[in-house]
Amino acid sequence: MSGSRLLACKLTRNPISLIANPCCNPVLIGVVPALGKAMRRRDFIKVVTGSAMAWPLAAHAQQGERMRLIGVLMAWPESYPRAPSWLAAFRGALAKLGWTEGNNIRIELRWSAADPDRIKTLAKELVNLRPDAIFSQTTPAITALARETQTIPIVFVLVSDPIDSGFAASLAHPSGNITGFTGNDPAIGGKWMELLKEIAPRTARVALLFNPAVAPQLNFYMPSIKSTALSVAVEVSPAPVHATEEIEGVIAAQARAPDGGLIVMPDSFTNANSDLIIALAARYKVPAIFNDPLQSESGGLIAYGTDFAELFRQAAEYIDQVLKGAKPGQLPIQQPTKYELSINLKTAKALGLTIPPSLFARADEVIE
């Protein structure tokens, strides 16, 4: 091989490695006798193929990027119809940020079925995997995770009061290993009461449907609920339930007089049973307001709350920052800035209700 030919390989602007280009490698010329004159086709293919296979491995090694592990504890059963779309929003946001499953991240997913005991078991299971970060939702799930670790970064959504729950020192400076996005502002409780009275003016008795095992934050909303109820002459009473079988009794009690109403408090139990609650409210003709705007699409009379899918996308942005080295204690806990109002006209007509023009005009979505 001429010196000028070897020099040309070395001086090219993007020089080809001597391994990848056997014609410029004097060592390979010595090893493969056919090189230098007329290399046999079979020998040439063997050398080039081996070099081509080595290149991607070398490139990957140069990047030095390790597979990251993200634990995800879902606060609902896998059968809950809305949860998969929220999870898809989370995964899609991660992908847009450069994190794709099987490439540079692995996701360990657990569904809790809104069962407090199962939540605790799954929280321990995920923490024992030592993931790089954990994403979860609702106060009970974060409580279970916080008991298991004070070091693994945890990002949450749909936690009402992270300060009172002991997850963070303050919204601006969480300080610990937990941060995320709250589900609601405490004043939204009064808004639920106001909207229910506006769409069903005869309402004089309102029950607050919730499961105390998974909704310890009821007191978070009570001041605004009671204050608004007093101003619109409505009697409020908590209606705790511990099992699916108890839901019908609460709704039937509100139907014993025509002035009964229902606020379905936001928790994983009521969300998981929302289709049943919607059906029972329709059967007993009880006006009910929900927290998830999507629940009005399923037949709920009216819903006012945050966009859950958007919260999941925002959580992915915090996971991205954590994987890039940010400390959860330095990422401020954020509160919702936008709420959506959704009304189901078909349900309103079935209940004999006429939507006031002012309420109709404020709705973000009206289901015909």
C-alpha positions as CSV (number, residue, x, y, z in Angstrom):
1,M,0.0,0.0,0.0
2,S,1.5,3.4,-1.0
3,G,2.3,6.0,1.6
4,S,0.2,8.6,-0.1
5,R,-2.9,6.3,0.0
6,L,-2.4,5.7,3.8
7,L,-1.8,9.5,4.3
8,A,-5.0,10.3,2.5
9,C,-7.0,8.2,4.9
10,K,-5.4,9.9,7.9
11,L,-5.9,13.4,6.6
12,T,-9.5,13.3,5.5
13,R,-11.8,15.8,7.3
14,N,-13.8,13.0,8.8
15,P,-11.2,10.2,8.9
16,I,-12.5,6.6,8.6
17,S,-11.2,4.3,11.2
18,L,-8.5,1.9,10.1
19,I,-10.7,-0.9,11.5
20,A,-13.7,0.1,9.4
21,N,-11.6,0.7,6.3
22,P,-9.4,-2.4,5.8
23,C,-7.8,-1.1,2.6
24,C,-6.0,1.5,4.7
25,N,-4.9,-0.8,7.5
26,P,-1.4,-2.3,7.1
27,V,-2.0,-4.7,9.9
28,L,-5.1,-6.2,8.2
29,I,-3.1,-6.4,4.9
30,G,-0.6,-8.6,6.7
31,V,-3.3,-10.7,8.2
32,V,-5.4,-11.2,5.1
33,P,-3.1,-12.2,2.3
34,A,-5.5,-11.2,-0.5
35,L,-5.4,-7.6,0.5
36,G,-2.9,-5.3,-1.3
37,K,-3.4,-7.1,-4.6
38,A,-6.8,-8.7,-5.2
39,M,-8.6,-9.4,-1.9
40,R,-10.9,-12.3,-2.2
41,R,-14.6,-11.2,-2.1
42,R,-15.4,-13.5,0.8
43,D,-12.6,-12.2,3.0
44,F,-13.5,-8.6,2.2
45,I,-17.1,-9.1,3.2
46,K,-16.1,-10.8,6.5
47,V,-13.8,-7.9,7.4
48,V,-16.2,-5.1,6.5
49,T,-19.2,-6.9,8.1
50,G,-17.4,-7.3,11.4
51,S,-16.3,-3.7,11.3
52,A,-19.9,-2.5,10.6
53,M,-21.2,-4.5,13.5
54,A,-18.6,-3.0,15.9
55,W,-19.4,0.6,15.0
56,P,-22.9,0.9,16.6
57,L,-21.6,-0.7,19.8
58,A,-18.7,1.7,19.9
59,A,-21.0,4.6,19.3
60,H,-23.3,3.5,22.1
61,A,-20.4,3.0,24.5
62,Q,-19.1,6.5,23.7
63,Q,-22.5,8.0,24.6
64,G,-22.2,6.4,28.1
65,E,-26.0,6.6,28.5
66,R,-27.4,4.1,31.0
67,M,-31.0,2.8,31.1
68,R,-33.0,4.8,33.7
69,L,-35.7,3.2,35.7
70,I,-39.0,5.0,36.5
71,G,-41.5,3.6,38.9
72,V,-45.2,4.5,38.3
73,L,-47.8,3.8,40.9
74,M,-51.3,4.4,39.5
75,A,-54.0,5.3,42.0
76,W,-56.8,3.5,40.1
77,P,-57.5,0.0,38.8
78,E,-56.3,-0.8,35.3
79,S,-60.0,-1.2,34.3
80,Y,-60.8,2.4,35.1
81,P,-61.5,3.7,31.5
82,R,-59.9,7.2,31.8
83,A,-56.6,6.2,33.5
84,P,-54.9,4.6,30.4
85,S,-55.3,7.9,28.5
86,W,-53.7,9.8,31.4
87,L,-50.8,7.3,31.4
88,A,-50.5,7.7,27.6
89,A,-50.2,11.5,28.1
90,F,-47.4,10.9,30.6
91,R,-45.5,8.5,28.3
92,G,-46.0,10.8,25.3
93,A,-44.6,13.8,27.1
94,L,-41.6,11.8,28.2
95,A,-41.0,10.7,24.6
96,K,-41.1,14.3,23.4
97,L,-38.5,15.1,26.0
98,G,-36.2,12.4,24.6
99,W,-37.1,9.5,27.0
100,T,-38.4,6.4,25.2
101,E,-39.1,3.0,26.7
102,G,-36.6,0.3,25.6
103,N,-34.1,3.0,24.5
104,N,-33.1,5.0,27.6
105,I,-35.8,4.4,30.1
106,R,-37.7,1.4,31.6
107,I,-41.0,2.0,33.3
108,E,-42.2,-0.3,36.1
109,L,-46.0,0.2,36.3
110,R,-48.3,-0.8,39.1
111,W,-52.1,-0.4,39.3
112,S,-53.4,-0.1,42.9
113,A,-57.2,-0.6,42.4
114,A,-57.8,2.3,44.8
115,D,-57.2,-0.2,47.7
116,P,-55.3,1.4,50.6
117,D,-53.6,-1.9,51.6
118,R,-52.6,-2.7,48.0
119,I,-51.2,0.8,47.6
120,K,-48.9,0.2,50.6
121,T,-47.7,-3.1,49.2
122,L,-47.0,-1.7,45.8
123,A,-45.3,1.3,47.2
124,K,-42.8,-0.9,49.0
125,E,-42.4,-3.1,46.0
126,L,-41.5,-0.1,43.7
127,V,-39.1,1.4,46.3
128,N,-37.3,-1.9,46.6
129,L,-36.5,-1.7,42.9
130,R,-34.4,1.4,43.6
131,P,-35.7,3.4,40.6
132,D,-34.2,6.7,39.5
133,A,-37.6,8.4,40.1
134,I,-41.2,7.5,41.0
135,F,-44.4,9.1,39.7
136,S,-47.7,8.7,41.4
137,Q,-51.0,10.3,42.2
138,T,-53.3,11.1,45.2
139,T,-52.5,11.6,48.8
140,P,-52.8,8.0,50.0
141,A,-50.3,6.8,47.3
142,I,-47.8,9.5,48.1
143,T,-48.2,8.9,51.8
144,A,-47.3,5.2,51.3
145,L,-44.3,6.0,49.1
146,A,-43.0,8.6,51.6
147,R,-43.1,6.0,54.4
148,E,-40.8,3.8,52.3
149,T,-38.2,6.3,51.1
150,Q,-36.8,9.7,51.9
151,T,-34.2,9.6,49.1
152,I,-35.7,8.4,45.9
153,P,-37.2,11.4,44.0
154,I,-41.0,11.3,43.9
155,V,-43.2,13.4,41.6
156,F,-46.9,13.6,42.2
157,V,-50.1,14.9,40.8
158,L,-53.6,15.2,42.3
159,V,-52.5,15.8,45.9
160,S,-54.7,18.4,47.5
161,D,-52.6,19.6,50.4
162,P,-48.9,18.5,50.3
163,I,-48.0,20.8,53.1
164,D,-50.5,19.6,55.6
165,S,-49.9,16.0,54.5
166,G,-46.2,16.5,55.5
167,F,-44.8,15.9,52.0
168,A,-43.1,19.3,51.7
169,A,-41.9,22.3,53.8
170,S,-43.5,24.8,51.5
171,L,-44.8,25.1,47.9
172,A,-41.9,27.2,46.8
173,H,-39.2,25.1,48.5
174,P,-40.4,21.5,49.1
175,S,-36.9,20.7,50.6
176,G,-37.3,16.9,50.6
177,N,-37.5,14.2,47.9
178,I,-41.1,15.0,46.9
179,T,-42.6,17.6,44.6
180,G,-45.2,17.9,41.9
181,F,-48.6,19.4,41.0
182,T,-51.6,19.8,43.3
183,G,-55.0,18.8,42.0
184,N,-57.1,21.7,43.3
185,D,-57.1,24.9,45.2
186,P,-59.1,24.8,48.4
187,A,-61.5,27.5,47.1
188,I,-62.8,25.1,44.5
189,G,-65.0,23.4,47.1
190,G,-67.1,26.6,47.3
191,K,-67.2,26.7,43.5
192,W,-68.7,23.2,43.4
193,M,-71.4,24.3,45.7
194,E,-72.1,27.5,43.8
195,L,-72.3,25.6,40.4
196,L,-74.6,22.9,41.8
197,K,-77.0,25.5,43.2
198,E,-76.9,27.4,40.0
199,I,-77.7,24.5,37.7
200,A,-80.3,23.0,40.2
201,P,-81.8,26.0,42.1
202,R,-84.1,23.9,44.2
203,T,-81.2,22.2,45.9
204,A,-81.3,22.7,49.7
205,R,-79.5,19.6,51.0
206,V,-76.1,18.5,49.7
207,A,-74.2,15.3,50.6
208,L,-70.4,15.2,50.2
209,L,-69.7,11.7,48.9
210,F,-66.1,10.4,49.7
211,N,-64.1,7.5,51.0
212,P,-62.2,8.5,54.2
213,A,-59.7,5.8,53.6
214,V,-58.4,7.4,50.4
215,A,-59.6,11.0,50.9
216,P,-58.1,12.3,54.2
217,Q,-58.1,15.8,52.7
218,L,-61.9,16.5,53.1
219,N,-61.1,19.3,55.6
220,F,-59.0,21.0,52.9
221,Y,-62.2,21.9,51.1
222,M,-64.7,22.2,53.9
223,P,-64.2,25.9,54.8
224,S,-65.0,27.1,51.3
225,I,-67.9,24.6,51.0
226,K,-69.5,25.6,54.2
227,S,-69.0,29.3,53.5
228,T,-70.7,29.1,50.1
229,A,-73.4,26.8,51.4
230,L,-74.3,29.3,54.1
231,S,-74.6,32.1,51.5
232,V,-76.9,30.1,49.2
233,A,-79.0,28.5,52.0
234,V,-77.9,24.9,51.5
235,E,-77.4,22.3,54.3
236,V,-74.2,20.3,53.9
237,S,-73.5,16.9,55.4
238,P,-70.5,14.6,54.8
239,A,-71.4,11.2,53.5
240,P,-68.5,8.8,54.0
241,V,-68.5,5.4,52.3
242,H,-66.0,2.6,52.6
243,A,-67.2,0.2,49.9
244,T,-68.9,0.3,46.6
245,E,-72.1,-1.3,48.1
246,E,-72.6,1.8,50.3
247,I,-72.8,4.3,47.4
248,E,-76.4,3.7,46.5
249,G,-77.6,4.3,50.1
250,V,-76.2,7.8,50.1
251,I,-77.7,8.7,46.7
252,A,-81.1,7.2,47.6
253,A,-81.2,9.2,50.8
254,Q,-80.7,12.4,48.8
255,A,-83.6,11.4,46.6
256,R,-86.2,11.2,49.4
257,A,-87.0,14.8,48.9
258,P,-86.8,16.9,45.7
259,D,-84.2,19.3,47.1
260,G,-81.3,16.8,47.5
261,G,-78.0,17.2,45.7
262,L,-74.6,15.6,45.6
263,I,-71.0,16.8,45.5
264,V,-68.7,13.9,44.5
265,M,-65.5,14.6,46.2
266,P,-62.2,14.0,44.4
267,D,-60.5,10.8,45.5
268,S,-59.4,7.6,43.8
269,F,-62.4,5.6,45.1
270,T,-65.0,8.0,43.7
271,N,-63.1,8.3,40.5
272,A,-62.9,4.5,40.1
273,N,-66.6,4.3,40.8
274,S,-67.7,7.3,38.8
275,D,-69.7,5.4,36.2
276,L,-71.7,3.7,39.0
277,I,-72.3,7.1,40.7
278,I,-73.4,8.7,37.5
279,A,-75.8,5.8,36.8
280,L,-77.3,5.9,40.3
281,A,-77.6,9.7,40.2
282,A,-79.6,9.4,37.0
283,R,-81.8,6.6,38.4
284,Y,-82.6,8.5,41.5
285,K,-82.7,11.9,39.7
286,V,-80.2,13.5,42.0
287,P,-78.2,16.5,40.6
288,A,-74.5,15.8,41.1
289,I,-71.4,17.7,40.4
290,F,-68.0,16.0,39.7
291,N,-64.4,17.1,39.8
292,D,-63.2,15.5,36.5
293,P,-64.5,17.3,33.4
294,L,-64.4,13.9,31.5
295,Q,-67.1,12.6,33.9
296,S,-69.7,14.8,32.3
297,E,-69.0,13.1,29.0
298,S,-70.0,9.8,30.6
299,G,-73.3,11.2,31.7
300,G,-72.5,13.3,34.8
301,L,-74.6,16.4,35.0
302,I,-71.8,18.9,35.6
303,A,-68.1,18.8,36.3
304,Y,-65.6,21.4,37.3
305,G,-61.9,20.8,37.8
306,T,-58.5,20.5,36.3
307,D,-57.4,18.6,33.1
308,F,-55.9,15.4,34.5
309,A,-54.1,14.6,31.3
310,E,-52.4,18.0,31.3
311,L,-51.2,17.3,34.9
312,F,-49.7,14.0,33.8
313,R,-47.8,15.8,31.0
314,Q,-46.5,18.4,33.5
315,A,-45.4,15.6,35.8
316,A,-43.3,14.1,32.9
317,E,-41.5,17.5,32.6
318,Y,-40.5,17.2,36.3
319,I,-39.4,13.6,35.8
320,D,-37.2,14.8,32.9
321,Q,-35.6,17.4,35.1
322,V,-35.0,14.9,37.9
323,L,-33.3,12.4,35.5
324,K,-31.1,15.3,34.3
325,G,-29.9,15.9,37.9
326,A,-32.4,18.4,39.4
327,K,-33.3,17.9,43.1
328,P,-37.0,17.5,43.9
329,G,-36.6,19.8,46.9
330,Q,-35.6,22.6,44.5
331,L,-38.5,22.2,42.1
332,P,-41.5,24.2,43.4
333,I,-44.9,22.5,43.9
334,Q,-47.2,24.0,41.3
335,Q,-51.0,24.6,41.6
336,P,-53.5,24.5,38.8
337,T,-54.0,27.7,36.9
338,K,-56.8,26.6,34.7
339,Y,-60.1,24.8,35.5
340,E,-62.6,23.4,33.0
341,L,-66.4,23.5,33.3
342,S,-68.3,20.8,31.5
343,I,-72.1,20.4,31.3
344,N,-74.2,17.5,30.0
345,L,-77.4,18.8,28.4
346,K,-78.9,15.4,28.0
347,T,-78.6,14.7,31.7
348,A,-79.9,18.1,32.5
349,K,-83.0,17.5,30.4
350,A,-83.6,14.1,32.0
351,L,-83.5,15.8,35.5
352,G,-85.9,18.5,34.3
353,L,-83.3,21.3,34.6
354,T,-82.9,24.3,32.4
355,I,-79.4,25.6,32.0
356,P,-79.2,29.3,32.9
357,P,-77.8,31.3,29.9
358,S,-75.0,32.8,32.1
359,L,-73.9,29.3,33.1
360,F,-74.1,28.0,29.5
361,A,-71.9,30.9,28.4
362,R,-69.2,30.0,30.9
363,A,-69.0,26.3,30.0
364,D,-65.8,25.1,28.3
365,E,-67.7,22.1,26.9
366,V,-71.4,21.4,26.5
367,I,-72.3,17.7,25.8
368,E,-75.4,17.6,23.6
